[in-house]
Amino acid sequence: METIRRMESKVRSYSRSFPVVFKRAKDAFLFDSKGTRYIDFFAGAGTLNYGHNNEMMKEKIIDYLKNDGIIHGLDMATVAKTDLLNKLESIIFKPRNLDYKVQFTGPTGTNAVEAALKLARMIKKRSNIISFTNGYHGLTMGSMSVTANAYYRDKAFIDRSDVSFLPYDGYLGKEVNTALYMRRFLEDNSSGVDIPSAIILETVQGEGGIHVASDKWLREIEAMCHEFDILLIIDDIQVGNGRTGYFFSFEKAGIKPDIVTLSKSFGGYGLPLSVVLFKRDLDIWKPGQHTGTFRGNNLAFVSATAALDYWKDDSFSKEIFRKGEIIEARLIMLKEKYPELKAEVRGRGFIFGLAVSPAQRASKIAQECFKNKLILELAGATNNVIKFLAPLTISDDILSEGLSILEKSISNVLKESK
Ligand SMILES: Cc1ncc(COP(=O)(O)O)c(C=O)c1O
């Protein structure tokens, strides 16, 4: 750690929450340089849905390297890219009756968000975008402007015009339908909110604290988009790729967004790969109009293609729901057993949050978990939510071991505070 402290910028963050030097990783485990084993309930913030060094993908990657497959090719046509596109079409799009074009952007999620916002503005020739309270979409200038949390935006002095924030589902309490609130803003040209080119949202807000939008709310938002000629962008970077039990998080609501951003686990193996998907008639790009050197990472095409095998039938999906129920039941049990936490359990599929009060208690619990060799992250505006993002492929035994560590850690923290 001494080298890291001396050389790496103060901007580093996870090496502060988990102050050991990691060396190896397999499935749902990380190992530090001394060989100590940690259970990973963080999974690279949703990038390792298929676990660390997934064996099936590793073999494909090694084969590809051994055969001197193309590694970098800008956005040239390659066999690896063609294979991915064919499989995406046959395994993901066609069975879901989706007809999307695919844009490969720069490698990280924020690049996909930037491209999506730019495309929407170009299509509708309007500058405004509607985003939501607690939304998180990345930290480059465009994506940061649609990210809500002041911690990221306050000192950046970015342009905050051209974005209107409205209340997400549940933000004003369970009784208030914020879709109706939004409708009023759109109907009234004196509301101060210009009709936007697009509405961007996460169906489950990950970084914002595991706020789950209801299917009904999502359908109302989609209907309003049609009515007011607005494009709907679903940012599925964190909760797509199976995190909610479906490949796309919006499937359950039965909506068909105009534009979708995917990244994180899309590359399958933890290799960077981001895409924007959009309805065919929205493809108004001119060649190279949104270009970049690292668009389409061929090694990630190989692992992404292999990852799609998990989606050939619904068995993986069923497994995700089954394991999600295990987590949910355990969290509800903890909430009841430890009323001092004033806990709330939020989530669906295989993404859950345990909101606790006061907020500092969440960080104490996360630190205690780390001491007990369990890695998990906090979310929410005040970091009051303990977030569960274990790999979707985690075994029942390790899931249960991790949840027992959580319980022990909660109990230790509560004992200390007495
Ligand atoms: C929903 C969502 N959008 C965008 C991003 C930004 O992705 P990246 O950190 O790869 O730029 C994130 C990252 O956590 C995210 O959760």
The ligand as a Gaussian input file, in Angstrom:
#p B3LYP/6-31G(d) Opt

LIG

0 1
 C      -26.065000       3.519000     -14.274000
 C      -24.668000       3.914000     -14.576000
 N      -24.411000       4.656000     -15.668000
 C      -23.171000       5.028000     -15.996000
 C      -22.098000       4.672000     -15.225000
 C      -20.720000       5.107000     -15.613000
 O      -19.950000       4.039000     -16.019000
 P      -18.350000       4.169000     -15.975000
 O      -17.975000       4.265000     -14.538000
 O      -17.858000       2.914000     -16.617000
 O      -18.003000       5.374000     -16.753000
 C      -22.298000       3.913000     -14.068000
 C      -21.187000       3.538000     -13.196000
 O      -21.323000       3.129000     -12.077000
 C      -23.618000       3.522000     -13.744000
 O      -23.873000       2.806000     -12.640000

